[in-house]
Amino acid sequence: MITPGQTLENPVREPILVLGGTGKTGRRVVERLRACGVPVRVGSRSADPPFDWDDRSTWATALNGTSAAYVSFFPDLAVPGAPEAVAALSAQAVDSGTRRLVLLSGRGEEEAQRAERVLQESQIAEWTVVRCSWFFQNFSESFWVESMLAGDVALPTEGVGEPFVDAEDIADVAVAALTQDGHAGQVYELTGPRLLTFAQAIDEIGQACGRRLRYAPISMEDFASALAEQHVPDDVIGLLRYLFGEVLDGRNASLADGVQRALGREPRDFGDYARRTAATGIWTPGTEGQPDTQEDRS
């Protein structure tokens, strides 16, 4: 595992492109690479050079001169057209001389698995897939924070166990795959060490921050209506309807060993995340410095 300030055995001299470099996993990947002295190019519409998934004319310049790229597709690999976009990006990476791609993928999502196959069948020299589902940080770095602050959380799920994973673990695996040998051709399925229902996860958060948080399962229609009232974008609502309505059916209710295989250690536990995050005050009403919680799944 790479730690901040660590000198790499084989220093990376060419830039690494991090797509979604301001998102949940992307910014953590950027922080780790920079801490190790790796030159980084953040891929976003506001960067210089810019990268925009909807404007393919930006792709070549963003990839030019890079040795590797972390690929976090926006808004999610589950949306139609994502596999085609990954195919086009892979081809552009080959043309640009980029040798290594690390793809953030979704566990139990048919479109995401299609995107994985596209990457695996491309001409890219080295590929790695980092496959995971719900992040711990969905509870602290998304619009869910508003419900947590109010003390009432209502979601369209009940009783299904989910192996929530820490975005810190995702970033550690991604950075290892981007900078070290031995990860090419691997599909790392990442989970936390325990299955938790959403109700159990929220209860653990409540215990960590010393508050009583109430969880209630609701219908999909009521959930979508509540999101619309919070001004959540329509495409995000559609994605969440798919994830809660189809993917969260028990298909992911098992643990995997991707963190152990990639890093040689156990994954971080949800309870530790809850206590660490509660100490920041993010779930405590009236705390100053509440972050921007606009949804970003990358």
Beta strands, then each sheet from edge to edge (+ up, - down):
strand 1: 16-19
strand 2: 40-43
strand 3: 68-71
strand 4: 100-106
strand 5: 126-132
strand 6: 152-155
strand 7: 186-189
strand 8: 214-217
sheet 1: 2+ 1+ 3+ 4+ 5+ 7+
sheet 2: 6+ 8+
end
